[in-house]
Amino acid sequence: MRRAFLGEFEEIILLVVAACPTEAYGVNVWEDVQQQTGRAITMSAVHTTLYRLEEKGYLSSVLGGATAERGGRRKRFFTLTALGVRALQDIQAVRDRLWHAIPQDKFQLIVG
């Protein structure tokens, strides 16, 4: 199995799509990323990353129906693929191992 090497922003986008309680699409992913990270990001950065993750096989997408509120435009809904789930699990395992490898006294304040 191929290992997942994702950038931080790609990982965040995958996590937001995975955590989305409704269908994930550009606007709600964009809003959630900003809310969760406290960063101001552009919509185009989110769309570019969603499409790149789809090209890599971590996400799949389908077009929804056209709506009047969007001027007849359709939303593209994204979901994790099995490869995307495995990538997030691999990333979590690596991070867990690294966090557990830190000696307990490493983060204690040095008084002196």
N, C-alpha and C positions, 0 to 999 in steps of 0.2 A: 504494500500500500504506500502511496506517495504521501510524504509529509506535507503539512500545511505550513507555508511560510507566508504569512500575511502581514501587511503593514498595520500599524495601530488603527488608522482610520477605517481600513477594510474590516478589521476585527470588530470595531464599534458598530459599523453598519450591519454586519452579520448578527451581532448580539441584539441590536434594536429590532431587526426583522424577526428574529426568533422570539423576542419578548412581546412583540406587538399583539395585543389582545383581539384586534380586528384585522382585516386584510391590510397588508403593508403596501403602501405606495409612496411615491416621492415626497409628497407634502407631509404626511404623518411621520415618515422616517426622518425627514429634515427637522421637524419640530421636536421629536423625541431626542434626537442626537444633541440638539442645542440645549434642551432641558437637562438631559443627563450629564452632559460634559461642561455646561456653562460656557461653551465656546460659540462665537458667532461664525457660522459657516454659510457658504453660498448654496443655493439650490442646485446649481450646476455641478458642484463638487459631489453632492449626494447622488445625482443622476449618473454622473460619470462612474462613480464607484459601484453603484448598483449594476450598471451594464457590464463593467469590468468583472465583477463577481459572477455575473451570469455567464460571461464568456469563459471564465475559469471553471464553471460547473458547480459553483457553490450555491447559486440561486437559480430558480426558474421563474418565468413570468408568463402571465396571460393578460390579454386585454379585456377590460370590463366593458359594459355597455355604455353608450353615449348618454350623457345627461344634459338637461337644459341648463342646469346651474353652471356647467362647465362650457357652455356655448356649443354643445354638441360634440365636444372632445371626449375621448375615452381615457380612462385611467389604466395604467399598467400595474398589475398587482404582482408582488414578489413573494416567493416562499422559499424556504431552505430546501435544498436537495439532501439526499443521503450523504453526499460528499461534504456538503456544508455542515451538517450535524457532526460528522466525524472530525472535520477541521476544528470546530469549536471545542469538541471533547479533547482533542489532542492539545490544543492551546491551553485549556483549563488544566490538564494533567501536568504540563510543563510548568505552568505558573504555580500550581500547588506544590510540586516538588521543590521549586526554587524558594518559595515562601517558607516551607518546612525545613529547608536547609540552613536558614538564617539562625545563628545562635540566639537564644532568648535574651541574652544580655546586650546584644548588638545595638538595640534601639534605646537602651537606658541613657538618660541624660548624664553627661560627664560633669560632675561638680568639682570645681577647683578653681 
